[in-house]
Amino acid sequence: MLKNFLSKVELFKNLDNTILEEIAGQFTVQVYLRNNVIFIENEKGDNLYVVRKGSLKIYRTVEDGREIMLDVLFPGCFFGEMALLDNFRRSASVQTREKSELLVMPGKIFATLVRQHPTIAFNIILVMSRRLRLANLQMESLALKYARSRIINAILRISQRQQNQESSSVLRYGINLTHQEIGDFSGTSRETVTRVVQELQEKKLISLKKRRLVVLDQDALENEYKKV
């Protein structure tokens, strides 16, 4: 049931079943194919989105045309709320990485729910605080760490994100992540990513199975990230 799924989404945690049923009735389901753009940077925000199936990437395009990947979204993640709350335009673009199913709620309905249910507002504060901490860590990584550490950090962060959002274990199923995407996320070239991934495979910290990257030893991988 949609109500049960929403109860596990951070935005709607700790809400009564009756409220969750009300919220579930406000969503429509939309299916997008691989590489479909959901919205682009600087667009006006109209909807809240929750990922039910598939995965998407959040990115910004810089002046020279390169894409800087900011995050990867898996089932249970939500996005699009910022532009609805502050009335600014979209701060980044979102695109599907595979066929995906999204729950979509009109912005006006979402704003009403936030006003009516303080728990939702509190959940937003918690999520925003965590995102800010992660953004600060990412900025520190990009500014201070060598390319190797930035690549390891990208692998760790995205795998942990999926593990937190999905019931299946990343250690078992892995993440479908291309070398180019890791490069876009870590600010490094695809060639450098390939070299570091091969090294980590040789150390048996990660493996590649059917084009899926599997973290074999998360603690050891975190120690590798801390190395200068």
ABEGO torsion letter per residue (X at the ends): XAAAAAAABAAABGBBAAAAAAAAAABBBBBBBBGBBABBBGBBBABBBBBABEBBBBBBBBAAGBBBBABBBBBGBBBGAAAAAAGBBBABBBBBABBBBBBBBBAAAAAAAAAABAAAAAAAAAAAAAAAAAAAAAAAAAAABBAAAAAAAAAAAAAAAAAAABABBAAAAEBBBBAAAAAAAAGBBAAAAAAAAAAAAAAGABBBBGGBBBBABAAAAAAAAABX
